[in-house]
Amino acid sequence: MAELPEEHDLAIRVMAMPADTNASGDIFGGWLMSQVDIAGSIVARRRAQGRTVTVAVDSFQFRKPVFVGDVVSCYAKITRVGKTSLTINVKAYAERQGHSHNSHLVTEADLTYVAVDDERKPRPIPVDTL
Ligand SMILES: CC(C)(COP(=O)(O)OP(=O)(O)OC[C@H]1O[C@@H](n2cnc3c(N)ncnc32)[C@H](O)[C@@H]1OP(=O)(O)O)[C@@H](O)C(=O)NCCC(=O)NCCS
């Protein structure tokens, strides 16, 4: 069982479904990468006050497997804000079916997003007014 991160915000929570499996019947790593990217982008877009694109996956570690029926929660935290880019650390936890009080850290990743304008050109990230 893992402690949930206090400094991260819950960005998304989703159940792993049979359609998300690979040819062996395990949850496909690409599905989890997609959820992590979505979670990071939600936090990035909020901080950038508008459209962002993923420019880099700086690190990505699969620590434990995800199984069908697990509830996956992605927590995200801004770790760097540059001129037009920002980096988000995402931690994904899985609650196993029937064990809703046990969360396992399954994935940790760092992703960089760039704030872009309507023409997909980098734009400055606004000063944080919160
Ligand atoms: C993101 C994109 C607009 C950046 O354009 P660019 O011409 O490289 O822009 P710049 O060189 O001015 O860099 C913009 C910022 O991105 C950062 N950046 C660029 N490439 C990077 C990389 N590989 N890793 C980390 N940061 C990177 C720069 O450091 C800069 O950050 P800063 O302003 O905070 O200092 C462009 O690369 C792009 O459109 N990429 C495709 C994005 C996409 O489609 N993502 C989804 C994939 S399915």
The ligand as an ORCA input file, in Angstrom:
! r2SCAN-3c Opt
* xyz 0 1
  C       5.742     22.227    -28.931
  C       6.185     23.032    -30.156
  C       5.081     24.035    -30.513
  C       7.439     23.773    -29.750
  O       7.890     24.444    -30.879
  P       9.423     24.898    -30.964
  O       9.592     25.648    -32.224
  O      10.299     23.728    -30.671
  O       9.483     25.936    -29.790
  P      10.736     26.492    -29.012
  O      12.040     25.946    -29.520
  O      10.549     27.976    -28.970
  O      10.540     25.887    -27.545
  C       9.391     26.242    -26.778
  C       9.566     25.695    -25.402
  O       9.537     24.271    -25.463
  C      10.688     23.738    -24.833
  N      11.058     22.529    -25.537
  C      11.169     22.361    -26.868
  N      11.520     21.100    -27.154
  C      11.631     20.461    -25.970
  C      11.946     19.125    -25.576
  N      12.236     18.189    -26.478
  N      11.962     18.838    -24.264
  C      11.667     19.762    -23.341
  N      11.337     21.044    -23.645
  C      11.326     21.375    -24.928
  C      11.747     24.824    -24.951
  O      12.747     24.670    -23.985
  C      10.897     26.046    -24.737
  O      10.631     26.210    -23.353
  P      10.735     27.655    -22.582
  O      10.060     28.687    -23.448
  O       9.981     27.452    -21.295
  O      12.178     27.936    -22.384
  C       6.475     22.084    -31.371
  O       7.652     21.340    -31.120
  C       5.317     21.136    -31.663
  O       4.273     21.557    -32.165
  N       5.484     19.851    -31.333
  C       4.428     18.870    -31.507
  C       3.526     18.856    -30.246
  C       2.459     17.805    -30.389
  O       1.830     17.673    -31.406
  N       2.266     17.042    -29.285
  C       1.351     15.940    -29.299
  C       2.002     14.732    -29.845
  S       0.814     13.508    -30.264
*
